[in-house]
Amino acid sequence: LVVLALYLSDKNIVKARLALAKGKNLHDKRETLKRREADKEARAAIKRYV
């Protein structure tokens, strides 16, 4: 469960909007890490040469 938003009602009761989330599988995690590392290297290269 993931909390999307918290609300305070008129009677000072806290309400939460929840969502059900599922985690990434191993393939998706690897792809995300590769993309993040490539972006990091690109930013470092730009920083060095600019």
C-alpha positions as CSV (number, residue, x, y, z in Angstrom):
1,L,0.0,0.0,0.0
2,V,1.2,3.5,-0.9
3,V,-0.2,6.7,0.6
4,L,-1.1,9.1,-2.2
5,A,-2.5,11.9,-0.2
6,L,-3.5,12.8,3.4
7,Y,-6.6,15.0,4.2
8,L,-7.9,16.6,7.3
9,S,-11.7,16.5,7.5
10,D,-14.0,19.1,9.1
11,K,-14.2,17.0,12.3
12,N,-10.3,16.9,12.6
13,I,-10.2,13.3,11.3
14,V,-7.2,12.4,9.1
15,K,-8.2,10.6,5.9
16,A,-5.7,8.9,3.6
17,R,-5.9,8.1,-0.1
18,L,-4.2,4.7,-0.7
19,A,-3.1,2.9,-3.7
20,L,-1.9,-0.7,-4.3
21,A,1.5,-0.8,-6.0
22,K,3.6,-3.7,-7.2
23,G,7.4,-3.7,-7.3
24,K,9.5,-3.9,-10.4
25,N,10.8,-7.2,-11.6
26,L,14.5,-7.9,-11.9
27,H,14.6,-7.0,-15.6
28,D,13.0,-3.6,-15.0
29,K,15.3,-2.8,-12.2
30,R,18.4,-3.5,-14.3
31,E,17.1,-1.4,-17.1
32,T,16.4,1.5,-14.8
33,L,19.9,1.2,-13.3
34,K,21.5,1.2,-16.7
35,R,19.5,4.3,-17.8
36,R,20.3,6.1,-14.6
37,E,24.1,5.3,-14.9
38,A,24.1,6.5,-18.5
39,D,22.5,9.8,-17.6
40,K,24.9,10.2,-14.7
41,E,27.9,9.7,-17.1
42,A,26.5,12.1,-19.7
43,R,26.0,14.8,-17.1
44,A,29.6,14.2,-15.8
45,A,31.0,14.5,-19.4
46,I,29.1,17.7,-20.0
47,K,30.3,19.1,-16.8
48,R,34.0,18.3,-17.6
49,Y,33.9,19.8,-21.1
50,V,31.8,22.9,-20.5
